Amino acid sequence: QRVFSSRTPKNDAKSNLLSGKGSVIDRKHELILQANKNTVNAGLKAAAAEDSHKIWAKILVNPGNPDENQAAEDLPYIL
């Protein structure tokens, strides 16, 4: 299920990456980052065309207890 950006031709053309919702694990939600096959960026479009289901990154977030410090700590491992 897509979380961001909403699925429209206009959004798909300008969004290089998509964020989707994965499993719920211990009351935390898994967010999945994937390349957008409809982007105008040629490199990402080619990567997505090769494997549109490839997961580039995953993170678990707790929507009931956001922790900015944990997000800042996790971010370098995602990127």
Phi and psi restraints in degrees (value plus and minus 20) as a CYANA .aco file:
   2 ARG   PHI     -95.4   -55.4
   2 ARG   PSI     115.4   155.4
   3 VAL   PHI    -120.5   -80.5
   3 VAL   PSI     -65.1   -25.1
   4 PHE   PHI    -170.3  -130.3
   4 PHE   PSI     123.8   163.8
   5 SER   PHI    -102.2   -62.2
   5 SER   PSI     141.8   181.8
   6 SER   PHI     -82.9   -42.9
   6 SER   PSI     129.5   169.5
   7 ARG   PHI    -101.6   -61.6
   7 ARG   PSI      71.0   111.0
   8 THR   PHI    -157.4  -117.4
   8 THR   PSI     134.1   174.1
   9 PRO   PHI     -76.4   -36.4
   9 PRO   PSI     -59.6   -19.6
  10 LYS   PHI     -84.7   -44.7
  10 LYS   PSI     -66.9   -26.9
  11 ASN   PHI     -86.7   -46.7
  11 ASN   PSI     -61.1   -21.1
  12 ASP   PHI     -83.4   -43.4
  12 ASP   PSI     -57.6   -17.6
  13 ALA   PHI     -85.1   -45.1
  13 ALA   PSI     -55.6   -15.6
  14 LYS   PHI    -118.8   -78.8
  14 LYS   PSI     -27.0    13.0
  15 SER   PHI    -119.4   -79.4
  15 SER   PSI      99.6   139.6
  16 ASN   PHI     -96.8   -56.8
  16 ASN   PSI     -54.3   -14.3
  17 LEU   PHI    -145.6  -105.6
  17 LEU   PSI     133.2   173.2
  18 LEU   PHI    -136.7   -96.7
  18 LEU   PSI     126.1   166.1
  19 SER   PHI    -133.8   -93.8
  19 SER   PSI     107.3   147.3
  20 GLY   PHI    -144.5  -104.5
  20 GLY   PSI     139.6   179.6
  21 LYS   PHI    -113.5   -73.5
  21 LYS   PSI     109.5   149.5
  22 GLY   PHI    -121.8   -81.8
  22 GLY   PSI    -159.6  -119.6
  23 SER   PHI     -98.0   -58.0
  23 SER   PSI     143.8   183.8
  24 VAL   PHI    -122.7   -82.7
  24 VAL   PSI     101.8   141.8
  25 ILE   PHI    -145.2  -105.2
  25 ILE   PSI      97.0   137.0
  26 ASP   PHI      31.1    71.1
  26 ASP   PSI      25.9    65.9
  27 ARG   PHI      44.9    84.9
  27 ARG   PSI      -7.0    33.0
  28 LYS   PHI    -127.4   -87.4
  28 LYS   PSI     125.0   165.0
  29 HIS   PHI    -118.4   -78.4
  29 HIS   PSI     113.5   153.5
  30 GLU   PHI    -107.2   -67.2
  30 GLU   PSI     106.5   146.5
  31 LEU   PHI    -127.6   -87.6
  31 LEU   PSI     115.6   155.6
  32 ILE   PHI    -139.3   -99.3
  32 ILE   PSI     113.6   153.6
  33 LEU   PHI    -127.2   -87.2
  33 LEU   PSI     107.7   147.7
  34 GLN   PHI    -155.5  -115.5
  34 GLN   PSI     136.2   176.2
  35 ALA   PHI     -93.3   -53.3
  35 ALA   PSI     127.0   167.0
  36 ASN   PHI    -115.7   -75.7
  36 ASN   PSI      97.1   137.1
  37 LYS   PHI     -92.5   -52.5
  37 LYS   PSI     -29.5    10.5
  38 ASN   PHI    -125.0   -85.0
  38 ASN   PSI      -8.4    31.6
  39 THR   PHI     -91.8   -51.8
  39 THR   PSI     141.4   181.4
  40 VAL   PHI    -105.4   -65.4
  40 VAL   PSI     -33.3     6.7
  41 ASN   PHI     -90.4   -50.4
  41 ASN   PSI      94.9   134.9
  42 ALA   PHI     -82.6   -42.6
  42 ALA   PSI     -60.5   -20.5
  43 GLY   PHI     -85.0   -45.0
  43 GLY   PSI     -67.0   -27.0
  44 LEU   PHI     -89.3   -49.3
  44 LEU   PSI     -55.4   -15.4
  45 LYS   PHI     -82.4   -42.4
  45 LYS   PSI     -61.4   -21.4
  46 ALA   PHI     -86.4   -46.4
  46 ALA   PSI     -61.7   -21.7
  47 ALA   PHI     -83.7   -43.7
  47 ALA   PSI     -62.1   -22.1
  48 ALA   PHI     -89.3   -49.3
  48 ALA   PSI     -55.0   -15.0
  49 ALA   PHI     -85.9   -45.9
  49 ALA   PSI     -52.7   -12.7
  50 GLU   PHI     -88.6   -48.6
  50 GLU   PSI     -60.7   -20.7
  51 ASP   PHI    -176.4  -136.4
  51 ASP   PSI      70.6   110.6
  52 SER   PHI     -90.9   -50.9
  52 SER   PSI     -32.3     7.7
  53 HIS   PHI    -121.3   -81.3
  53 HIS   PSI     -17.7    22.3
  54 LYS   PHI     -83.0   -43.0
  54 LYS   PSI     112.3   152.3
  55 ILE   PHI    -113.2   -73.2
  55 ILE   PSI     101.1   141.1
  56 TRP   PHI    -109.0   -69.0
  56 TRP   PSI     -50.1   -10.1
  57 ALA   PHI    -180.8  -140.8
  57 ALA   PSI     133.4   173.4
  58 LYS   PHI    -156.4  -116.4
  58 LYS   PSI     128.5   168.5
  59 ILE   PHI    -168.5  -128.5
  59 ILE   PSI     127.7   167.7
  60 LEU   PHI    -120.8   -80.8
  60 LEU   PSI     110.5   150.5
  61 VAL   PHI    -145.1  -105.1
  61 VAL   PSI     127.3   167.3
  62 ASN   PHI    -127.7   -87.7
  62 ASN   PSI      79.3   119.3
  63 PRO   PHI     -84.7   -44.7
  63 PRO   PSI     -41.8    -1.8
  64 GLY   PHI    -104.6   -64.6
  64 GLY   PSI     -32.9     7.1
  65 ASN   PHI    -169.8  -129.8
  65 ASN   PSI      53.0    93.0
  66 PRO   PHI     -85.0   -45.0
  66 PRO   PSI     115.3   155.3
  67 ASP   PHI    -145.1  -105.1
  67 ASP   PSI      79.6   119.6
  68 GLU   PHI     -82.1   -42.1
  68 GLU   PSI     -55.6   -15.6
  69 ASN   PHI     -85.0   -45.0
  69 ASN   PSI     -60.4   -20.4
  70 GLN   PHI     -87.0   -47.0
  70 GLN   PSI     -59.4   -19.4
  71 ALA   PHI     -81.9   -41.9
  71 ALA   PSI     -64.1   -24.1
  72 ALA   PHI     -84.3   -44.3
  72 ALA   PSI     -55.4   -15.4
  73 GLU   PHI     -90.1   -50.1
  73 GLU   PSI     -59.2   -19.2
  74 ASP   PHI     -97.1   -57.1
  74 ASP   PSI     -48.4    -8.4
  75 LEU   PHI     -74.9   -34.9
  75 LEU   PSI     -66.3   -26.3
  76 PRO   PHI     -79.9   -39.9
  76 PRO   PSI     -48.7    -8.7
  77 TYR   PHI     -96.1   -56.1
  77 TYR   PSI     -45.1    -5.1
  78 ILE   PHI     -98.3   -58.3
  78 ILE   PSI     -65.1   -25.1
